């Protein structure tokens, strides 16, 4: 598949179409899938663009897998029900302003193996698991984890940290 097919199945809760050649997620791509809880099909495609409004209809989505794609930035995600989000193995160097603002229930965030040079501002007080391993992070800014009051697991290995302990 090279594009997301029209799926007028309003009762669908789990969608898996991974390992295809989908490169763009257009506005309204999921408008009929209002009961979808897990969107796994975006794993291992060639997605480089997510248009604004692509996920707006997914008001019940809990898990979103966007790993192993060609994404360079994270757009704003208006999915307040999301609990699990994976952007691992992409080319992400930029996280757009407000990308995580609506994610008030997010517990797990995977940004491993990307091009991030600093720890992004994450105003997600519900976050419990954060995976940033194998990026290009060299320093940790003061207050980087300040808002993460429920953080239990943090993966930072595989980053080129520089110690300024003098």
C-alpha positions as CSV (number, residue, x, y, z in Angstrom):
1,X,0.0,0.0,0.0
2,X,1.2,3.5,-0.8
3,X,-1.6,5.4,0.8
4,X,-4.1,4.9,3.6
5,X,-7.2,3.2,2.3
6,X,-10.7,4.4,3.1
7,X,-12.0,2.2,5.9
8,X,-15.6,3.0,6.7
9,X,-15.7,0.6,9.7
10,X,-16.8,2.7,12.7
11,X,-16.5,-0.3,15.1
12,X,-12.9,-0.9,14.3
13,X,-10.7,-0.8,17.5
14,X,-7.3,-2.1,16.2
15,X,-5.6,-1.3,12.9
16,X,-2.4,-2.9,11.7
17,X,-1.1,-2.2,8.2
18,X,2.6,-2.1,9.0
19,X,5.5,-2.6,6.6
20,X,4.0,-0.8,3.5
21,X,5.1,2.1,1.4
22,X,2.9,4.8,2.9
23,X,4.7,8.2,2.9
24,X,2.1,10.8,3.9
25,X,-0.8,10.9,6.3
26,X,-3.4,13.3,4.9
27,X,-6.1,15.3,6.7
28,X,-9.0,13.2,7.7
29,X,-7.2,9.9,6.9
30,X,-9.0,8.3,9.8
31,X,-12.3,10.2,10.0
32,X,-14.5,7.1,10.0
33,X,-12.4,5.3,12.7
34,X,-13.8,7.0,15.7
35,X,-13.6,3.9,17.9
36,X,-10.0,3.1,17.1
37,X,-7.9,2.4,20.2
38,X,-4.6,1.1,18.7
39,X,-3.0,2.3,15.5
40,X,-0.1,0.0,14.8
41,X,-0.1,0.1,11.0
42,X,2.1,3.1,10.7
43,X,5.1,1.0,11.9
44,X,7.8,0.4,9.2
45,X,6.5,2.5,6.4
46,X,8.1,5.5,4.7
47,X,6.1,8.2,6.4
48,X,7.8,11.6,6.1
49,X,4.8,13.9,6.4
50,X,1.9,14.0,8.8
51,X,-0.6,16.7,7.8
52,X,-2.4,18.8,10.4
53,X,-5.7,17.2,11.2
54,X,-4.6,13.7,10.2
55,X,-5.5,12.3,13.7
56,X,-8.4,14.6,14.7
57,X,-11.1,11.9,14.4
58,X,-9.3,9.5,16.7
59,X,-10.9,10.5,19.9
60,X,-10.5,7.1,21.6
61,X,-7.0,6.3,20.5
62,X,-4.7,4.9,23.3
63,X,-1.7,3.6,21.4
64,X,0.1,5.1,18.3
65,X,3.1,3.5,16.7
66,X,5.0,5.6,14.3
67,X,8.4,3.9,14.5
68,X,10.7,3.0,11.6
69,X,9.7,5.8,9.3
70,X,11.3,8.8,7.7
71,X,9.9,11.5,10.0
72,X,12.1,14.5,10.7
73,X,9.7,16.4,13.0
74,X,6.8,15.8,15.4
75,X,3.7,17.7,14.6
76,X,1.1,18.7,17.2
77,X,-1.0,15.6,18.2
78,X,-4.5,16.5,19.3
79,X,-5.2,13.1,20.9
80,X,-6.0,13.6,24.6
81,X,-6.7,9.9,25.2
82,X,-3.3,8.7,24.0
83,X,-1.3,6.7,26.6
84,X,1.4,5.2,24.5
85,X,3.4,7.0,21.7
86,X,6.3,5.7,19.8
87,X,8.4,7.7,17.3
88,X,11.5,5.4,17.6
89,X,13.8,4.9,14.6
90,X,13.0,8.0,12.6
91,X,15.1,11.0,11.7
92,X,13.5,13.4,14.2
93,X,15.5,16.5,15.0
94,X,12.6,18.9,15.7
95,X,9.6,18.7,17.9
96,X,7.1,21.4,16.9
97,X,5.8,23.8,19.6
98,X,2.7,22.3,21.2
99,X,3.4,18.8,19.9
100,X,2.6,17.2,23.2
101,X,0.3,19.8,24.7
102,X,-2.9,17.8,24.3
103,X,-1.4,14.5,25.5
104,X,-2.7,14.8,29.1
105,X,-2.9,11.0,29.6
106,X,0.4,10.0,28.0
107,X,2.3,7.4,30.1
108,X,4.9,6.1,27.7
109,X,6.9,8.1,25.1
110,X,9.6,6.5,22.9
111,X,11.9,8.8,20.9
112,X,14.9,6.5,20.7
113,X,17.2,6.3,17.7
114,X,16.5,9.8,16.2
115,X,18.5,13.0,15.7
116,X,17.5,14.9,18.8
117,X,20.4,17.1,20.1
118,X,18.7,18.2,23.3
119,X,16.0,16.8,25.7
120,X,12.7,18.3,24.5
121,X,10.5,20.3,26.8
122,X,7.8,17.8,27.8
123,X,4.9,19.3,29.8
124,X,3.5,15.8,30.4
125,X,3.0,15.3,34.2
126,X,1.5,11.8,33.6
127,X,4.6,10.5,31.8
128,X,6.0,7.4,33.5
129,X,8.4,6.0,30.8
130,X,10.6,8.1,28.6
131,X,13.1,6.5,26.1
132,X,15.6,8.9,24.5
133,X,18.4,6.4,23.9
134,X,20.7,6.6,20.8
135,X,20.1,10.3,19.9
136,X,22.6,13.1,19.7
137,X,22.0,14.5,23.1
138,X,25.2,15.8,24.6
139,X,24.0,17.8,27.7
140,X,21.1,17.8,30.0
141,X,19.7,21.3,30.7
142,X,18.6,22.3,34.2
143,X,15.0,21.6,34.7
144,X,14.8,19.2,31.7
145,X,12.7,16.8,33.8
146,X,11.0,19.2,36.1
147,X,7.4,18.7,34.7
148,X,7.8,14.9,34.7
149,X,6.7,14.4,38.3
150,X,5.5,10.7,37.7
151,X,8.6,9.6,35.7
152,X,9.7,6.1,36.7
153,X,11.9,4.9,33.8
154,X,14.3,7.0,31.8
155,X,16.6,5.6,29.0
156,X,19.4,7.9,27.9
157,X,22.1,5.4,26.9
158,X,23.8,5.7,23.5
159,X,24.0,9.5,23.6
160,X,27.3,11.4,23.2
161,X,27.2,13.2,26.6
162,X,29.9,15.7,27.5
163,X,30.7,16.2,31.1
164,X,31.3,19.8,32.2
165,X,31.9,18.9,35.8
166,X,34.6,21.4,36.5
